[in-house]
Amino acid sequence: MSWKTTLWLFVGVILTGSFIWFFERGSETTQERLAQKGLALRIKPGDVEYLAITSGAVSVECRREDETWWIVSPLRARADGGAIDRILYGLQDLRRHAVVTASERRERGLSAADYGLDKPRGIFVYGDGRGMHTVMIGRDSPLGDNVYAAASVTGDVMAVERRIVDLLPESLAALRDRALVHAGRTEIQRFGIRRPAGYLQVTRDEIPTPWKIEQPIRGRANTLRVEELVDDLVGLRIAKFVADDVKDATVYGLAEPAYRLTLWRKDKGGPMILGVGRKVEGDEGLVYVKWEGNASIYAVTNRLLELLDTPLEKLRDHHLIAASPTMLTGLKITKGDQNLELLRTNGEWMVVSPREMAADSNVVEHLLETWAGVTIREFIDEGVTNLEKYGLEQPAMVLEFEAGGATGRTVIVKIGSRAAGKGRLPVRVEGESSVYIIDERAVGKTSLDPLRYRDRRVLDVSVADVRGLELDRRGKRQSVRRNKAYDSFEPGEKGEWKVLRAHLDEVMDNLCHLRASEYVAENPGDLGVYGLDKPRATLTVYLAPEAGIAKTLMIGDRDEDRFYAMIRGGEVVFLLEKNVVDMLTADLYERGAVSEETRDEGKAESGKAGE
């Protein structure tokens, strides 16, 4: 084959391909045509923006506006998007079983009347990007469970599945949206209920608490109960479409409704106002309702009345403090001239007033959990201006709980000085209009003594830094020191002595990280009160030079099952449990390899230093 022939063939292929691309670029792909094979209509529900249906007494036009379907004729109302989608997808899936073309009808002398298409039982008209399309439904076909239909796209008559008839709505109501409230719970920012019991208004406040009551009192709301109520309200469905274009709603009890629900939606301008009228005649389970600005009357379940009559008490937050302990970063307690301030920094609690010291996080968090668990036993909403009546003009105690986060909100709780019954006290939370009655137990557990919150660690050194120990039990001394290899301890006195290694390890672990069970006094004037002027035992830990000076634990008198103790040169007297003292003051070593029985007797004898 010559190069010229090859060139002309190549040009021919290019021209043919260009011709096919030019004339078929707007048509469906092969895969799309195969998918349409056997289908009656070429329709893509997502592309449809207009739908009109005529069937018997039903004649309706619907239009998609901003992704929402609306009925635009014979009235304007929100359409049920799900119902319209079922129709459109039903048309998309409709299959044909036979086709009679226009030319075949002419050859056979058949007219539209022969197929029942001169007076169709139903007509669908839909509009998409390709234009407007009409589908007419005729009579049943004589063979099979099919009906005749004609589409304006081809003009052909088809025998299609009979379920196309089921796609025709029985009434206009079948296409109307039955949701009473067109908003989700998260969209509702505020709601008001006017009812015989009085006006109620609740507002969403994202920080620090999701919901708060504005009327008839100002206070925190029970978030769970409020959201349940809002969910129930927005979930209500219209049971009946009673009337449209109503000029006078008096007959429905809606001229001056006894109940009125007002909803404010986020970023949606003005409120939506729903009037609730009287019960429906012949159906006591329904009531008439009407949206302000809308001429339509609906009937809904009378559970709406139950929801609108929800008692104020049920919607109130019964927790005294609207914060979990983990959210709290500070606490200030004031009682007369005394004050105590605690602050959490980098996850650690500190006493910052009356002086700075490390705090015991367990003790602080237990106090916060106690207050976070306080529940309000009674709400007093009347006469709260008379604070003197409750001893709140000059409170017995004021607590300021600081919550972390961006807001830095502080909850101030004032404790009344006058009892409100046996074991109960009146309190008031600043910014809230009511007086609350609580059990006094939390107040009784709240101390202003800084020692109550001080970190219980009285010694905190590294075991690796210990170079030796010396135990003195009123003149009877034992000592151990690390050997030159620093891998073990040896007795400090000459002779056949054997270090009790397991016991020594226990002493080291407890002494180097010693914790008080309770603090007793700070900077005591007289150590003799605690038997610490002449301690019954001392235990000194000698440290490596770079780790600091030696520390000496002094053991004083016994107080029931505990002993007074102090770090020599320290400022605080504290208590240690008897079992800890017995362990710390037991022999550090024994003579030679004695029997277990003798060794136990020796330990018991040495333990008497703590008796």
ROTI-474475 format. One record per residue (C-alpha): x, y, z. Coordinates in steps of 0.001 Angstrom, whole numbers, padded with zeros to 6 digits, always signed. Each point is the difference from the previous one (the first is absolute). Example, Ala and Ser with C-alpha at 12.3 -4.5 7.8 and 13.67 -1.06 7.14 Angstrom:
BEGIN
+012300-004500+007800
+001370+003440-000660
***
This chain:
BEGIN
+000000+000000+000000
+001388+003407-001030
+000587+002778+002503
-002670+002130-001730
-002639-002674+000500
+000992-000303+003672
-000215+003746+000434
-003511+000179-001500
-001187-002843+002234
+001372+001823+003048
-001761+003222-001034
-003225-001957-000521
+000157-001434+003526
+000550+003456+001464
-002930+001488-001961
-002312-002867+000938
+000898+000299+003662
-000527+003758-000106
-003412-000473-001669
-001101-002483+002679
+001276+002251+002833
-001696+003105-001468
-003426-001569-000498
-000057-002208+003132
+001797+002172+002537
-003317+000983+001643
-001540-003473-000124
+000153-002741+002601
+002992-002321+000274
-000230-003615-001076
-000193-001049+003633
-002895+002416+000576
-001854-001284-003057
+000441-003574+001182
-001308+000964+003437
-003072+001568-001642
-000717-003162-001982
-003381-001302+001008
-000849+003157+001990
-003081+001941-000974
+001379+003508+000662
+003263+001889-000081
-000219+001848+003305
+002568+000910+002644
-001772+000938+003245
+002875+002191+001166
-000334+002178-003099
-003768+000550+000304
-000939+003511+001195
-003719-000019-000855
-002756-002584+000369
-003704+000335-000803
-002544-002786+000518
-003591-000204-001173
-002163-002880+001135
-003747+000044+000643
-000622+002745+002546
+003734+000610+000509
+001758+002707-001971
+003236+001158+001558
+003216+001716-001020
+003227-000335+001982
+003328+001767-000368
+003394-000514+001570
+001313+003166+001668
+003385-000033+001749
-000039-003791+000265
-003477+000065+001571
-003169-001087-001813
-002996+002343+000162
-003571-000337-001200
-000590+003167-002060
-003529-000742-001263
-002887-000126+000945
+001559+001489+003178
+003476+000709+001260
+001107-002501+002620
+003059-002016+000827
-000024-003341-001806
+001004-003386+001361
+003382-000470-001679
-000052-003717+000748
-003369-000464-001746
+001213+001846-003101
+003227-001995-000073
-002012-003231+000129
-001951+001141-003066
+003092+001081-001954
+001992-003136+000812
-003061-002093-000774
-000146+001577-003473
+003730-000531-000450
-000253-003733+000763
-003130-000562-002114
+000503-002707-002634
-001751-000349-003344
-001145-003321-001491
-001152+001038-003466
+000173+003103-002234
-002339+001134-002747
+001520+002801-002077
-001999+002819-001583
+000525-001473-003495
-001235-003398+001152
-003144+001600+001432
-000680+001741-003297
+000480-003240-001913
-002466-001758+002335
-002438+002900+000097
+000244+000322+003790
-000645+003275+001834
+000828+001283+003489
-003482-001044+001118
+000827-003634-000714
+002567+000185+002793
-002055+002133+002360
+002345+002920-000625
-002630+002428-001272
-001220+000282+003606
+003040-001160+002022
-000560-001171+003557
+003107+001900+001029
+002635+002336-001371
+003529+000674+001254
+001860+003054-001280
+003596+000428+001128
+002649+002528-000899
+003763-000401+000010
+002997+001383-001865
-001245-001577-003242
-003389+001701+000097
-003561-000946+000960
-001205-003597-000377
-003495-001450+000177
-001028-003529+000952
-003675-000973-000488
-001555-003115+001519
-002755-001786-001976
-002102-003100+000496
+001093-003463+001046
+001507-002145-002755
-001955-003187-000835
+003020-002226+000582
+002145-000056+003123
-000107+002221+003031
+000866+003114-002001
-001491+003352-000976
+000468+002141-003056
+002043+003159+000281
+001370+002574-002418
+003026+002224+000480
+000422+003299-001803
+003667-000779-000608
-000778-002595-002702
-003732+000106-000509
-000010-003769+000150
-002634-001945+001910
+001479-002436+002525
-001323-002831+002101
+001542+000707+003388
-000190-001490+003453
-003282+000704+001709
+001723+001445+003048
+000179+003315-001844
-003638+000435+001091
+001045-000389+003632
+002314+002997-000407
-003015+002300-000430
-000811+001730+003346
-003476-000646+001398
-000298+003576+001221
+001840+003275+000256
+000647-000792+003684
+002057-003037-001053
+002614+002378-001416
+000024+002504+002870
+002739-000006+002612
-001461-001169+003319
+002793+001355+002180
-001508+002671+002230
+003332+001701+000762
+002516+000376-002795
+003129+000234+002128
+002356-002371+001745
+000635+000077+003729
+003458+001541-000474
-001536+002885-001984
-002280+001062+002859
+001747+002738+001991
-002898+001083+002178
-003615-000922+000622
-002857+001564+001885
-003254-001603+001161
-003033+002087+000942
-002373-002178+001993
-002557+000270+002808
+002726-000821+002562
+001984+003066-001104
+002659+000912-002535
+003114-002144-000352
+003061+000978-001998
+003155-002089-000391
+003133+001078-001873
+002961-001911-001328
+003317+001248+001355
+002800-002126-001440
+002484+001031+002692
+000142-000881+002846
-003337-001838+000126
-002056-000923-003065
-003402+001255+001204
-001203+002551+002524
-003448+001085+001153
-000744+003699-000534
-003641+000121+001136
-001795-000230+002407
+003294-000271+001908
+003631+000321-001004
+001917-003196+000535
+001670-002985-001558
-002045-002543-001899
+000289-003766+000033
+001638-000470-003395
-001175-003578-000480
-003641+000817+000849
-000029+003126-002186
+001468-001818-002993
-002518-002810+000432
-002771+002615-000058
+001409+001713-003097
+000446-003370-001730
-003638-000853+000718
-001204+003381-001294
+001961-000059-003268
-000981-003637-000494
-003763+000673-000014
-001876-001005-003179
-003112+001455-001569
-002840-002509+000317
-002462+001895-002236
+000107+002940-002377
-003225+001633+001111
-000385+003136-002093
+001993+002447-002125
-000390+003722-000669
-001911+000459+003254
-001075+003610+000620
-001558-000443+003455
+001494-002584+002370
-002476+000649+002805
-001950-003204-000647
+003193-001984+000669
+000761+001796+003265
+002966+001697-001618
-001032+003664+000069
+001321+000343+003585
+001676-003367+000684
+000582-001007+003617
+003303-001593-001011
+002631+001540-002218
+003407-001464-000874
+002721+002359-001275
+003184-001370-001525
+003125+001959-000881
+002322-001699-002485
+003725+000610-000337
+000773+002647-002632
-003583-000103-001338
-001275+003477+000893
-003363+000321+001720
-001741-002626+002088
-002523-002649-001048
-003218+000216+002021
-002428-002910+000295
-003464+000510+001445
-001757-002986+001583
-003796+000008-000073
-002746-002253+001243
-000386-003736-000416
-001290-001386-003294
-003693-000881-000083
-000482-003745-000030
+003653-000670+000737
+001052+001003+003503
+003510-001240-000720
+000707+002913-002356
+000221+003775+000370
-000061+002791-002580
+003211+001953-000615
+001023+002840-002277
+003296+001721-000741
-000129+003792+000180
+000239+001428-003533
-001321-003221-001532
-003679-000376-000964
-000047-003796+000388
-001561-001863+002940
+001417-003350+001071
-000973-002643+002548
+002688-001607+002147
+000036-002384+002938
-001085+001581+003282
+003277-001218+001486
+001129+003425-001119
-001971+001383+002954
+001826-002359+002383
+003331+001209-001351
-000980+003662+000325
-001176-000625+003584
+003376-001471+001064
+000496+001192+003609
+002719+002569+000626
+001376-002229+002770
+000678-002779-002505
+002050+002291-002237
+002195+001447+002761
+003539-001159+000681
+000064-001487+003502
+003806+000087+000202
+001307+002876+002081
+003080+000412-002211
-000266-000357-003767
+003505-001385-000476
+001737-003326+000388
+003029-000176+002357
+002320-000519-002978
-001082+003367-001435
+000871+001906+003186
+003393+001698+000169
-000337+002051+003153
-001852+000350+003298
-000049+002894+002442
-001679-000411+003397
-000759+003004+002184
-001366-000128+003535
+000082+003269+001907
+003642+001142+000076
+001288-003410-001071
+000617-001007-003567
+001502-002908-001834
+000811-000102-003699
+000848-003054-002075
+001213+000077-003588
+000739-002706-002545
+002997+000687-002226
+001335-002478-002560
-002166-002693+001541
+001330+000517+003541
-001923+001606+002847
+001598+002693+002135
-001056+001880+003114
+000642+003649-000989
-001593+001737+002983
+000502+000635+002889
+003484-001211-001142
+001358-002042-002853
+000568-003725+000373
-000522-003159-002033
-003468-001479+000519
-001166-003586+000241
-001972-000454-003232
-002030-002868+001447
-001261+002136+002867
-000796+002989-002237
-001759-002110-002627
-002010-001801+002683
-001244+003394+001237
-000909+001081-003548
-001819-003281-000613
-001921+000530+003240
-001235+003425-001150
-000632-001138-003582
-002258-002697+001442
-002104+002400+002080
-003630-000001-001149
-002611+002653+000597
-002708-001311+002329
-002336+002967-000325
-000334+003097-002208
-001193+003259+001541
-001044+002420-002742
-002147+002408+002018
+001269+002717+002308
+003672-000514-000790
+000603+003726+000352
-000137-000470+003783
+003482-001516+000257
+000201+000658+003734
-002762-002569+000518
+002360-002708-001235
+003208+001396+001508
+001273+000817-003511
+000549+003699+000540
+003171-000909+001905
+000633-003615-001059
+001594-002484+002348
+002267-001193-002811
+000659+000908-003643
+001447-002443-002513
+001284+001100-003411
+000414-002851-002457
+002029+000896-003058
-000609-001989-003171
+002738-000341-002576
-000236+000550-003735
-000301+003137-002094
-002716+001587+002131
+001776-000125+003350
-003453+000033+001602
-000297+000148+003784
-002934-001494+001903
-000523+001801+003319
-001979-001871+002665
-001087+001813+003156
-000932-002087+003048
-002664+001483+002259
+000662+000376+003727
-003506-001089+001011
-001121-003603-000135
-002915-000916-002258
-001120-002969+002010
+001851-002846+001659
+003231-000728-001851
-000776+002434-002821
+001340+003393-001047
-001083+002719-002443
+002466+000896-002771
+000023+002299-002966
+001970-000178-003238
+000982+003429-001241
-001817+000932-003211
-002931-002327+000729
-003220+001397+001417
-001052-002772+002407
+001050-001111+003452
+000848-003700+000190
-000253-002322+002981
+002750-002622+000300
+001198-002561+002550
+002654+001461+002293
+002352-002996-000277
+002155+001523-002759
+000484+003143+002097
+001079-002095+002979
+002658-001687-002136
+001442+003322-001204
+003012+001100+002042
+001967+003248-000263
+003042-001515+001712
+002808-000012-002608
+001516-003078+001683
-003132-001937-000985
+001036+000389-003645
+003784-000069+000314
+001850-002618-002044
+000358-003115+002202
+003572-000616-001166
+002286+000845+002913
+003120-001620-001465
+000727-000450-003674
+003545-001070-000872
+001480-002464-002449
+000972-003403+001404
+003114+000145-002187
+001179+003114+001875
-000124-001698+003417
+003460-000663+001448
-001058-001238+003418
-002662-000315+002702
+000205+000420+003755
-002723-001187+002387
+000048+001304+003584
-002477-001477+002461
+000693+002035+003141
+003698-000666-000020
-000080-003386-001697
+001506+000660-003430
+000330-001940-003200
+001423+001290-003253
+000666-001278-003492
+002081+001469-002811
+000481-000744-003657
+003060-001999-000899
+002666+001357-002323
-001705-001529-003049
-003299+001678+000990
-001853-003232-000740
-000958-000980+003562
-000030+001124+003626
+002151-001257+002876
-000296+000434+003780
+001567+003079+001537
+001452-001870+002966
+002653-002674+000112
-000752-003612+000746
-001994-002832-001505
-003043+001974-001141
-002279-000765-002902
-002081+002679-001731
-003703-000885-000340
-000097+000817-003693
-003730-000523-000681
-000937+002097+003035
+002553+002682-000920
-001448+000259-003512
-003447+000542+001519
+001349+002685+002364
+001734+001781-002879
-003111-000034-002197
-002216+001403+002741
+002445+002485+001527
+001174+001513-003292
-003602+000594-001082
-001568+000494+003406
-003592+001226+000111
-001824+001336+003042
-003424-001387+000788
-001023+003395+001404
+001552+003361+000853
-000430+001179+003598
+001696+003351+000550
+002224+002492-001726
+002950+001680+001779
-001033-001320+003417
+001311+001980+002971
+000372-003009+002286
+001183-003303-001473
-000487-001623+003395
-003744-000103-000625
+000692-002624-002650
+002903-001766+001701
+002358+001382-002633
+002265+001916+002370
+001406-003381+001065
-001036-002328-002855
-000276-003723+000704
+001751-000704-003268
+001748+001788-002828
+000895-001280-003449
+002586+001959-001970
+000607-000421-003699
+003452+001120-001223
+000130+001186-003624
+002639+000452-002660
+001504+003528+000156
-001710+001104-003214
-003419-001161+001315
-000073+002262+003052
+000425-000300+003717
-001037-002894+002215
-003675-000272+001024
-001092-001202+003423
-003468-001345+000773
-001014+000409+003651
-002633-002281+001546
-001931+001375+002997
-002918-001079+002150
-002706-002403-000994
-003529+001215-000811
-002192-003128-000113
+001131-001875-003129
+002274+002775-001233
+003156+001790+001104
+000992+003647-000094
+003002+000600-002230
+002048+002827-001460
+002986+000562-002282
+002734+001594+002122
+000325+003628-001020
-003378-000135-001704
-003106+002007+000819
-002826-002510+000111
-001061-002648+002508
-001773-002911-001644
-001350-003463+000789
+001292-003369-001231
-001878-003276+000210
+001218-002467+002674
+000874-002699-002528
+002223+002473-001866
+001759+001060+003219
+000508-003641+001039
+001591-000750-003352
+002274+003088+000007
+001250-000596+003542
+000684-003749-000272
+003597-001348+000008
+002015+000659-003153
+002277-003007+000541
+000466-003020+002245
+002930-001909+001475
+001307-002832-002175
-002240-002634-001598
-002578-000525+002740
-003183-002056-000234
-003187+001485-001397
-001672-000363+003434
+002775+001962+001749
-000034+002600-002762
-003758+000504+000409
+000422+000380+003762
+002696+002623-000615
-002277+001933-002369
-002842-000114+002489
+002282+001319+002727
+001346+002813-002195
-003528+000876-001101
-000800+000885+003608
+001778+003299-000643
-003271+001068-001533
-002122-001158+002912
***
